[in-house]
Amino acid sequence: MKPSHHGSIVNGMLVTKLVAIIEKLKETKSMRIFKKGFEKAVEMLEKG
């Protein structure tokens, strides 16, 4: 078991909060730009 795996619960909570924010932003014109940034953020979280 790697020590970095311990933070997966926190990351899961963070992703849940971000998903809620995305739901609110879906109606905005900036959504496409934000989505690219969000995908990059998720990628960074997964690599840890």
N, C-alpha and C positions, 0 to 999 in steps of 0.2 A: 504493500500500500504506500503510495507516494504521499508526502506531506502536503503537496499542492492540491490533492483531492479533497482535503478538509474544507476548502473554501467553496466547494461546489454548491452548498446550500445557500450561501450568501449570494453567489452569482445567480442562482435560480430565482431568488427573491428579487434581485435587481432586474433580471429579464422580465419577470412578471410585471413589475412597475413600468418598465419601458413599453411593454405590450399595451398596457392601459393608456399610456401617453400616445402611442401610435393610433389607437382607436379614436382618440380626440383629434388627431392631426390628419386623419384620412380625408377630411373635407377641404384641407388647405392646399394651395398651389405648391407650397414648399415640400409636400410629402415625398415627391420623387427624389429631391435632394437629400432629405432626411433619411429616406430608406437606404440610400447608398452608404451614408455614414453609420446607420444602425447595423447594417450587414457587416461592415468593417469592425464595429465595436463587438458584435457577437463573436466574430472570428477571433478577435484579440482575447476575449473572455475564455473561449474554448481552448486556446493555446496556453493561456495562463502564464 
